[in-house]
Amino acid sequence: MKRYLSHSAEETEQIAEAFAKELHSGDVIAYRGPMGAGKTAFTRGLARGLGLEDHVSSPTFALVHQYGSGAKALYHFDMYRVEGFDDLYSTGFFDYLDFGGILAIEWSENIENALPEGTIFVTLNKLEDDPDKREIIMEGGSRF
């Protein structure tokens, strides 16, 4: 397990950028945390750390955004509105697991039973003493 303290969205992105250098094609990252905790900011940092120059935004309405291609592609999912296996299946999630690249999944709590073995969990917690401060915990996978 690794634990970080971020004092701003920019610092959250920097933590994610450094973390991205440890990732490999096929890795699945499952985010946990409330709305506004910094999951999309973390994904912006991941993209930058993977050398991707795409504009990263929340995939709330699209369900998935693809940044880059091939082994360094980043597939950014939002599972907020996924309420069951049929919903999950319709996103193409299971196909993306076979594409290679890296999957980053917001609202992973909604699909916890479908996450593959070796999933890396990134929990982002808002801290009460400062509205910009976040605790970031990384665990799971084979590296934590």
N, CA and C atoms as an extended XYZ file, in Angstrom:
432
Properties=species:S:1:pos:R:3:atomname:S:1:resname:S:1:resid:I:1 pbc="F F F"
N         0.844       -1.182        0.000 N   MET     1
C         0.000        0.000        0.000 CA  MET     1
C         0.888        1.245        0.000 C   MET     1
N         0.474        2.224       -0.774 N   LYS     2
C         1.153        3.522       -0.772 CA  LYS     2
C         0.123        4.585       -0.407 C   LYS     2
N         0.553        5.547        0.388 N   ARG     3
C        -0.335        6.625        0.822 CA  ARG     3
C         0.323        7.961        0.515 C   ARG     3
N        -0.470        8.870       -0.051 N   TYR     4
C         0.013       10.204       -0.396 CA  TYR     4
C        -0.954       11.243        0.151 C   TYR     4
N        -0.446       12.442        0.356 N   LEU     5
C        -1.275       13.570        0.746 CA  LEU     5
C        -1.116       14.635       -0.335 C   LEU     5
N        -2.231       15.020       -0.933 N   SER     6
C        -2.224       16.041       -1.976 CA  SER     6
C        -2.894       17.298       -1.433 C   SER     6
N        -2.309       18.455       -1.770 N   HIS     7
C        -2.849       19.726       -1.307 CA  HIS     7
C        -3.576       20.501       -2.401 C   HIS     7
N        -3.623       19.932       -3.624 N   SER     8
C        -4.277       20.621       -4.738 CA  SER     8
C        -4.528       19.641       -5.880 C   SER     8
N        -5.370       20.052       -6.815 N   ALA     9
C        -5.621       19.225       -7.999 CA  ALA     9
C        -4.320       19.021       -8.775 C   ALA     9
N        -3.490       20.040       -8.847 N   GLU    10
C        -2.224       19.941       -9.559 CA  GLU    10
C        -1.308       18.902       -8.912 C   GLU    10
N        -1.285       18.881       -7.581 N   GLU    11
C        -0.454       17.905       -6.884 CA  GLU    11
C        -1.007       16.486       -7.077 C   GLU    11
N        -2.335       16.349       -7.113 N   THR    12
C        -2.956       15.050       -7.398 CA  THR    12
C        -2.525       14.572       -8.780 C   THR    12
N        -2.507       15.463       -9.758 N   GLU    13
C        -2.064       15.106      -11.103 CA  GLU    13
C        -0.597       14.684      -11.106 C   GLU    13
N         0.246       15.364      -10.335 N   GLN    14
C         1.667       15.012      -10.273 CA  GLN    14
C         1.872       13.628       -9.658 C   GLN    14
N         1.103       13.309       -8.627 N   ILE    15
C         1.190       11.984       -8.003 CA  ILE    15
C         0.805       10.918       -9.025 C   ILE    15
N        -0.271       11.167       -9.761 N   ALA    16
C        -0.729       10.211      -10.775 CA  ALA    16
C         0.261       10.096      -11.924 C   ALA    16
N         0.875       11.209      -12.308 N   GLU    17
C         1.859       11.191      -13.396 CA  GLU    17
C         3.037       10.280      -13.033 C   GLU    17
N         3.516       10.377      -11.800 N   ALA    18
C         4.612        9.513      -11.358 CA  ALA    18
C         4.149        8.056      -11.281 C   ALA    18
N         2.941        7.829      -10.802 N   PHE    19
C         2.374        6.483      -10.702 CA  PHE    19
C         2.252        5.838      -12.078 C   PHE    19
N         1.919        6.609      -13.096 N   ALA    20
C         1.730        6.087      -14.454 CA  ALA    20
C         2.983        5.401      -14.978 C   ALA    20
N         4.126        5.840      -14.539 N   LYS    21
C         5.392        5.258      -15.006 CA  LYS    21
C         5.568        3.817      -14.521 C   LYS    21
N         4.795        3.403      -13.515 N   GLU    22
C         4.845        2.038      -12.993 CA  GLU    22
C         3.836        1.110      -13.673 C   GLU    22
N         2.977        1.664      -14.521 N   LEU    23
C         1.885        0.880      -15.102 CA  LEU    23
C         2.322        0.127      -16.352 C   LEU    23
N         1.582       -0.934      -16.631 N   HIS    24
C         1.832       -1.777      -17.800 CA  HIS    24
C         0.533       -2.001      -18.558 C   HIS    24
N         0.644       -2.299      -19.832 N   SER    25
C        -0.523       -2.627      -20.638 CA  SER    25
C        -1.296       -3.753      -19.957 C   SER    25
N        -2.604       -3.582      -19.864 N   GLY    26
C        -3.462       -4.566      -19.219 CA  GLY    26
C        -3.805       -4.235      -17.777 C   GLY    26
N        -3.144       -3.238      -17.184 N   ASP    27
C        -3.467       -2.857      -15.809 CA  ASP    27
C        -4.861       -2.246      -15.732 C   ASP    27
N        -5.547       -2.547      -14.650 N   VAL    28
C        -6.870       -1.994      -14.374 CA  VAL    28
C        -6.776       -1.225      -13.069 C   VAL    28
N        -7.207        0.036      -13.109 N   ILE    29
C        -7.188        0.903      -11.932 CA  ILE    29
C        -8.629        1.214      -11.572 C   ILE    29
N        -9.021        0.858      -10.374 N   ALA    30
C       -10.383        1.075       -9.891 CA  ALA    30
C       -10.361        2.204       -8.869 C   ALA    30
N       -11.011        3.310       -9.202 N   TYR    31
C       -11.077        4.447       -8.288 CA  TYR    31
C       -12.201        4.256       -7.282 C   TYR    31
N       -11.930        4.702       -6.081 N   ARG    32
C       -12.940        4.784       -5.027 CA  ARG    32
C       -12.888        6.197       -4.475 C   ARG    32
N       -14.039        6.739       -4.166 N   GLY    33
C       -14.076        8.068       -3.577 CA  GLY    33
C       -15.332        8.798       -3.975 C   GLY    33
N       -15.714        9.787       -3.181 N   PRO    34
C       -16.943       10.527       -3.443 CA  PRO    34
C       -16.809       11.469       -4.637 C   PRO    34
N       -17.939       11.988       -5.066 N   MET    35
C       -17.954       12.967       -6.144 CA  MET    35
C       -17.078       14.159       -5.742 C   MET    35
N       -16.264       14.623       -6.674 N   GLY    36
C       -15.410       15.767       -6.404 CA  GLY    36
C       -14.125       15.439       -5.657 C   GLY    36
N       -13.795       14.145       -5.542 N   ALA    37
C       -12.593       13.762       -4.794 CA  ALA    37
C       -11.317       13.899       -5.612 C   ALA    37
N       -11.435       14.010       -6.939 N   GLY    38
C       -10.246       14.186       -7.765 CA  GLY    38
C        -9.948       13.037       -8.704 C   GLY    38
N       -10.931       12.204       -8.981 N   LYS    39
C       -10.713       11.044       -9.846 CA  LYS    39
C       -10.343       11.462      -11.275 C   LYS    39
N       -11.004       12.464      -11.799 N   THR    40
C       -10.676       12.921      -13.155 CA  THR    40
C        -9.329       13.638      -13.168 C   THR    40
N        -9.017       14.382      -12.129 N   ALA    41
C        -7.692       15.021      -12.032 CA  ALA    41
C        -6.606       13.950      -11.992 C   ALA    41
N        -6.845       12.881      -11.255 N   PHE    42
C        -5.892       11.779      -11.199 CA  PHE    42
C        -5.703       11.188      -12.594 C   PHE    42
N        -6.785       11.048      -13.337 N   THR    43
C        -6.702       10.495      -14.695 CA  THR    43
C        -5.935       11.426      -15.622 C   THR    43
N        -6.087       12.740      -15.457 N   ARG    44
C        -5.291       13.694      -16.257 CA  ARG    44
C        -3.805       13.456      -16.021 C   ARG    44
N        -3.427       13.251      -14.775 N   GLY    45
C        -2.029       12.963      -14.453 CA  GLY    45
C        -1.569       11.641      -15.042 C   GLY    45
N        -2.427       10.612      -14.986 N   LEU    46
C        -2.082        9.330      -15.606 CA  LEU    46
C        -1.784        9.514      -17.085 C   LEU    46
N        -2.677       10.218      -17.769 N   ALA    47
C        -2.502       10.418      -19.212 CA  ALA    47
C        -1.171       11.108      -19.493 C   ALA    47
N        -0.874       12.147      -18.749 N   ARG    48
C         0.386       12.868      -18.950 CA  ARG    48
C         1.573       11.943      -18.685 C   ARG    48
N         1.495       11.137      -17.625 N   GLY    49
C         2.572       10.215      -17.290 CA  GLY    49
C         2.770        9.127      -18.333 C   GLY    49
N         1.706        8.805      -19.070 N   LEU    50
C         1.796        7.822      -20.148 CA  LEU    50
C         2.244        8.460      -21.469 C   LEU    50
N         2.485        9.770      -21.438 N   GLY    51
C         2.931       10.472      -22.644 CA  GLY    51
C         1.807       10.842      -23.584 C   GLY    51
N         0.568       10.848      -23.087 N   LEU    52
C        -0.587       11.180      -23.924 CA  LEU    52
C        -0.889       12.667      -23.803 C   LEU    52
N        -1.213       13.286      -24.915 N   GLU    53
C        -1.473       14.716      -24.926 CA  GLU    53
C        -2.952       15.050      -25.089 C   GLU    53
N        -3.808       14.044      -25.036 N   ASP    54
C        -5.246       14.247      -25.192 CA  ASP    54
C        -5.805       15.094      -24.049 C   ASP    54
N        -6.883       15.814      -24.349 N   HIS    55
C        -7.614       16.533      -23.306 CA  HIS    55
C        -8.437       15.510      -22.529 C   HIS    55
N        -8.253       15.436      -21.232 N   VAL    56
C        -8.952       14.467      -20.385 CA  VAL    56
C       -10.124       15.152      -19.701 C   VAL    56
N       -11.304       14.543      -19.837 N   SER    57
C       -12.495       15.048      -19.162 CA  SER    57
C       -13.281       13.868      -18.612 C   SER    57
N       -14.208       14.156      -17.731 N   SER    58
C       -15.003       13.097      -17.128 CA  SER    58
C       -15.874       12.429      -18.186 C   SER    58
N       -15.902       11.093      -18.208 N   PRO    59
C       -16.721       10.385      -19.202 CA  PRO    59
C       -18.151       10.128      -18.726 C   PRO    59
N       -18.686       10.999      -17.874 N   THR    60
C       -19.992       10.779      -17.271 CA  THR    60
C       -21.065       10.445      -18.297 C   THR    60
N       -21.146       11.176      -19.373 N   PHE    61
C       -22.221       10.952      -20.345 CA  PHE    61
C       -21.819        9.974      -21.441 C   PHE    61
N       -20.536        9.871      -21.732 N   ALA    62
C       -20.068        8.963      -22.779 CA  ALA    62
C       -19.810        7.558      -22.241 C   ALA    62
N       -19.688        7.408      -20.953 N   LEU    63
C       -19.347        6.171      -20.238 CA  LEU    63
C       -17.886        5.776      -20.375 C   LEU    63
N       -17.263        6.009      -21.544 N   VAL    64
C       -15.841        5.705      -21.688 CA  VAL    64
C       -15.216        6.683      -22.686 C   VAL    64
N       -14.024        7.148      -22.342 N   HIS    65
C       -13.204        7.955      -23.255 CA  HIS    65
C       -11.914        7.181      -23.495 C   HIS    65
N       -11.450        7.222      -24.728 N   GLN    66
C       -10.171        6.592      -25.067 CA  GLN    66
C        -9.162        7.681      -25.352 C   GLN    66
N        -7.998        7.552      -24.727 N   TYR    67
C        -6.887        8.467      -24.962 CA  TYR    67
C        -5.727        7.641      -25.486 C   TYR    67
N        -5.169        8.019      -26.611 N   GLY    68
C        -4.060        7.280      -27.196 CA  GLY    68
C        -4.536        5.972      -27.805 C   GLY    68
N        -3.559        5.140      -28.184 N   SER    69
C        -3.898        3.847      -28.793 CA  SER    69
C        -2.808        2.834      -28.468 C   SER    69
N        -3.107        1.579      -28.736 N   GLY    70
C        -2.133        0.517      -28.529 CA  GLY    70
C        -1.888        0.229      -27.063 C   GLY    70
N        -0.688       -0.241      -26.761 N   ALA    71
C        -0.343       -0.678      -25.409 CA  ALA    71
C        -0.379        0.462      -24.399 C   ALA    71
N        -0.197        1.696      -24.831 N   LYS    72
C        -0.215        2.842      -23.921 CA  LYS    72
C        -1.559        3.569      -23.924 C   LYS    72
N        -2.581        2.983      -24.557 N   ALA    73
C        -3.904        3.609      -24.547 CA  ALA    73
C        -4.433        3.648      -23.117 C   ALA    73
N        -5.196        4.684      -22.840 N   LEU    74
C        -5.850        4.825      -21.548 CA  LEU    74
C        -7.351        4.868      -21.806 C   LEU    74
N        -8.082        3.928      -21.212 N   TYR    75
C        -9.534        3.849      -21.339 CA  TYR    75
C       -10.120        4.313      -20.010 C   TYR    75
N       -10.816        5.434      -20.044 N   HIS    76
C       -11.323        6.097      -18.840 CA  HIS    76
C       -12.837        5.875      -18.759 C   HIS    76
N       -13.260        5.038      -17.815 N   PHE    77
C       -14.668        4.675      -17.650 CA  PHE    77
C       -15.309        5.449      -16.509 C   PHE    77
N       -16.615        5.694      -16.642 N   ASP    78
C       -17.436        6.210      -15.552 CA  ASP    78
C       -18.592        5.236      -15.366 C   ASP    78
N       -18.596        4.518      -14.265 N   MET    79
C       -19.608        3.490      -14.005 CA  MET    79
C       -20.706        3.977      -13.057 C   MET    79
N       -20.834        5.291      -12.925 N   TYR    80
C       -21.802        5.866      -11.989 CA  TYR    80
C       -23.223        5.371      -12.245 C   TYR    80
N       -23.612        5.296      -13.518 N   ARG    81
C       -24.993        4.917      -13.857 CA  ARG    81
C       -25.141        3.436      -14.190 C   ARG    81
N       -24.104        2.656      -14.005 N   VAL    82
C       -24.179        1.217      -14.273 CA  VAL    82
C       -24.818        0.530      -13.074 C   VAL    82
N       -25.932       -0.131      -13.312 N   GLU    83
C       -26.694       -0.710      -12.201 CA  GLU    83
C       -26.766       -2.224      -12.224 C   GLU    83
N       -26.134       -2.867      -13.162 N   GLY    84
C       -26.182       -4.317      -13.210 CA  GLY    84
C       -25.328       -4.851      -14.337 C   GLY    84
N       -25.310       -6.180      -14.449 N   PHE    85
C       -24.482       -6.825      -15.450 CA  PHE    85
C       -24.854       -6.399      -16.869 C   PHE    85
N       -26.134       -6.284      -17.170 N   ASP    86
C       -26.560       -5.887      -18.520 CA  ASP    86
C       -26.037       -4.491      -18.874 C   ASP    86
N       -26.136       -3.567      -17.924 N   ASP    87
C       -25.588       -2.220      -18.146 CA  ASP    87
C       -24.085       -2.278      -18.391 C   ASP    87
N       -23.395       -3.055      -17.568 N   LEU    88
C       -21.945       -3.171      -17.698 CA  LEU    88
C       -21.578       -3.779      -19.046 C   LEU    88
N       -22.260       -4.829      -19.422 N   TYR    89
C       -21.995       -5.496      -20.698 CA  TYR    89
C       -22.180       -4.523      -21.866 C   TYR    89
N       -23.203       -3.664      -21.787 N   SER    90
C       -23.481       -2.729      -22.888 CA  SER    90
C       -22.403       -1.658      -23.043 C   SER    90
N       -21.573       -1.438      -22.018 N   THR    91
C       -20.484       -0.454      -22.124 CA  THR    91
C       -19.322       -0.975      -22.953 C   THR    91
N       -19.278       -2.304      -23.177 N   GLY    92
C       -18.135       -2.901      -23.860 CA  GLY    92
C       -16.968       -3.158      -22.929 C   GLY    92
N       -17.182       -3.011      -21.628 N   PHE    93
C       -16.121       -3.141      -20.627 CA  PHE    93
C       -15.305       -4.415      -20.806 C   PHE    93
N       -15.968       -5.539      -20.995 N   PHE    94
C       -15.260       -6.817      -21.080 CA  PHE    94
C       -14.378       -6.893      -22.319 C   PHE    94
N       -14.790       -6.243      -23.406 N   ASP    95
C       -13.951       -6.177      -24.604 CA  ASP    95
C       -12.691       -5.355      -24.339 C   ASP    95
N       -12.839       -4.255      -23.610 N   TYR    96
C       -11.691       -3.397      -23.317 CA  TYR    96
C       -10.631       -4.133      -22.501 C   TYR    96
N       -11.042       -5.081      -21.683 N   LEU    97
C       -10.078       -5.857      -20.906 CA  LEU    97
C        -9.123       -6.628      -21.813 C   LEU    97
N        -9.581       -6.949      -23.023 N   ASP    98
C        -8.768       -7.710      -23.971 CA  ASP    98
C        -7.977       -6.841      -24.940 C   ASP    98
N        -8.233       -5.524      -24.953 N   PHE    99
C        -7.591       -4.628      -25.913 CA  PHE    99
C        -6.150       -4.307      -25.573 C   PHE    99
N        -5.729       -4.534      -24.341 N   GLY   100
C        -4.445       -4.017      -23.884 CA  GLY   100
C        -4.675       -2.591      -23.427 C   GLY   100
N        -3.643       -1.857      -23.218 N   GLY   101
C        -3.810       -0.510      -22.684 CA  GLY   101
C        -4.116       -0.581      -21.199 C   GLY   101
N        -4.521        0.545      -20.642 N   ILE   102
C        -4.772        0.679      -19.216 CA  ILE   102
C        -6.203        1.163      -19.022 C   ILE   102
N        -6.924        0.547      -18.111 N   LEU   103
C        -8.285        0.948      -17.801 CA  LEU   103
C        -8.290        1.705      -16.480 C   LEU   103
N        -8.902        2.880      -16.467 N   ALA   104
C        -9.094        3.672      -15.253 CA  ALA   104
C       -10.597        3.811      -15.068 C   ALA   104
N       -11.109        3.358      -13.929 N   ILE   105
C       -12.552        3.214      -13.756 CA  ILE   105
C       -13.047        4.046      -12.583 C   ILE   105
N       -13.817        5.090      -12.901 N   GLU   106
C       -14.487        5.870      -11.864 CA  GLU   106
C       -15.744        5.128      -11.432 C   GLU   106
N       -16.106        5.257      -10.164 N   TRP   107
C       -17.282        4.604       -9.576 CA  TRP   107
C       -17.177        3.087       -9.723 C   TRP   107
N       -15.983        2.574       -9.477 N   SER   108
C       -15.732        1.141       -9.594 CA  SER   108
C       -16.545        0.332       -8.584 C   SER   108
N       -17.024        0.981       -7.531 N   GLU   109
C       -17.849        0.290       -6.547 CA  GLU   109
C       -19.067       -0.368       -7.205 C   GLU   109
N       -19.545        0.230       -8.298 N   ASN   110
C       -20.735       -0.285       -8.975 CA  ASN   110
C       -20.472       -1.558       -9.770 C   ASN   110
N       -19.198       -1.888      -10.010 N   ILE   111
C       -18.876       -3.095      -10.790 CA  ILE   111
C       -17.854       -3.965      -10.066 C   ILE   111
N       -17.784       -3.824       -8.778 N   GLU   112
C       -16.725       -4.487       -8.006 CA  GLU   112
C       -16.623       -5.984       -8.294 C   GLU   112
N       -17.739       -6.664       -8.466 N   ASN   113
C       -17.712       -8.109       -8.706 CA  ASN   113
C       -17.183       -8.477      -10.090 C   ASN   113
N       -17.100       -7.512      -10.993 N   ALA   114
C       -16.620       -7.780      -12.351 CA  ALA   114
C       -15.158       -7.390      -12.548 C   ALA   114
N       -14.535       -6.789      -11.541 N   LEU   115
C       -13.140       -6.356      -11.680 CA  LEU   115
C       -12.225       -7.577      -11.711 C   LEU   115
N       -11.240       -7.561      -12.606 N   PRO   116
C       -10.352       -8.725      -12.714 CA  PRO   116
C        -9.385       -8.819      -11.534 C   PRO   116
N        -8.866      -10.012      -11.346 N   GLU   117
C        -7.825      -10.220      -10.347 CA  GLU   117
C        -6.635       -9.335      -10.698 C   GLU   117
N        -6.000       -8.769       -9.698 N   GLY   118
C        -4.849       -7.903       -9.938 CA  GLY   118
C        -5.209       -6.441      -10.109 C   GLY   118
N        -6.489       -6.098       -9.964 N   THR   119
C        -6.908       -4.701      -10.074 CA  THR   119
C        -6.188       -3.861       -9.027 C   THR   119
N        -5.766       -2.681       -9.424 N   ILE   120
C        -5.137       -1.713       -8.523 CA  ILE   120
C        -6.235       -0.757       -8.062 C   ILE   120
N        -6.389       -0.613       -6.763 N   PHE   121
C        -7.404        0.280       -6.209 CA  PHE   121
C        -6.753        1.592       -5.789 C   PHE   121
N        -7.343        2.700       -6.248 N   VAL   122
C        -6.889        4.036       -5.864 CA  VAL   122
C        -8.060        4.721       -5.177 C   VAL   122
N        -7.892        4.964       -3.879 N   THR   123
C        -8.928        5.624       -3.093 CA  THR   123
C        -8.538        7.078       -2.895 C   THR   123
N        -9.464        7.974       -3.215 N   LEU   124
C        -9.243        9.401       -3.035 CA  LEU   124
C       -10.257        9.895       -2.004 C   LEU   124
N        -9.750       10.385       -0.891 N   ASN   125
C       -10.595       10.875        0.199 CA  ASN   125
C       -10.426       12.367        0.360 C   ASN   125
N       -11.539       13.087        0.430 N   LYS   126
C       -11.497       14.506        0.779 CA  LYS   126
C       -11.201       14.607        2.268 C   LYS   126
N       -10.379       15.578        2.644 N   LEU   127
C       -10.061       15.772        4.054 CA  LEU   127
C       -10.776       17.019        4.570 C   LEU   127
N       -11.340       16.904        5.744 N   GLU   128
C       -12.208       17.954        6.278 CA  GLU   128
C       -11.489       19.249        6.623 C   GLU   128
N       -10.203       19.178        6.966 N   ASP   129
C        -9.506       20.377        7.433 CA  ASP   129
C        -9.149       21.352        6.321 C   ASP   129
N        -9.243       20.913        5.050 N   ASP   130
C        -8.896       21.772        3.913 CA  ASP   130
C        -9.649       21.254        2.688 C   ASP   130
N       -10.463       22.073        2.044 N   PRO   131
C       -11.270       21.600        0.912 CA  PRO   131
C       -10.448       21.147       -0.296 C   PRO   131
N        -9.183       21.529       -0.368 N   ASP   132
C        -8.335       21.130       -1.498 CA  ASP   132
C        -7.469       19.916       -1.188 C   ASP   132
N        -7.411       19.505        0.059 N   LYS   133
C        -6.523       18.427        0.479 CA  LYS   133
C        -7.180       17.059        0.246 C   LYS   133
N        -6.375       16.104       -0.249 N   ARG   134
C        -6.834       14.749       -0.507 CA  ARG   134
C        -5.840       13.737        0.037 C   ARG   134
N        -6.368       12.650        0.574 N   GLU   135
C        -5.568       11.483        0.903 CA  GLU   135
C        -5.741       10.523       -0.277 C   GLU   135
N        -4.629       10.040       -0.810 N   ILE   136
C        -4.659        9.118       -1.938 CA  ILE   136
C        -3.986        7.818       -1.491 C   ILE   136
N        -4.738        6.733       -1.582 N   ILE   137
C        -4.220        5.425       -1.176 CA  ILE   137
C        -4.244        4.500       -2.372 C   ILE   137
N        -3.099        3.870       -2.667 N   MET   138
C        -2.987        2.913       -3.770 CA  MET   138
C        -2.697        1.539       -3.165 C   MET   138
N        -3.478        0.544       -3.594 N   GLU   139
C        -3.280       -0.795       -3.063 CA  GLU   139
C        -3.797       -1.828       -4.049 C   GLU   139
N        -3.380       -3.060       -3.838 N   GLY   140
C        -3.802       -4.146       -4.718 CA  GLY   140
C        -2.812       -4.364       -5.834 C   GLY   140
N        -3.238       -5.075       -6.843 N   GLY   141
C        -2.325       -5.399       -7.924 CA  GLY   141
C        -1.150       -6.204       -7.393 C   GLY   141
N        -0.125       -6.316       -8.150 N   SER   142
C         1.047       -7.086       -7.711 CA  SER   142
C         2.145       -6.163       -7.161 C   SER   142
N         1.942       -4.833       -7.231 N   ARG   143
C         3.003       -3.913       -6.836 CA  ARG   143
C         2.749       -3.202       -5.512 C   ARG   143
N         1.615       -3.463       -4.869 N   PHE   144
C         1.320       -2.727       -3.644 CA  PHE   144
C         1.036       -3.683       -2.504 C   PHE   144
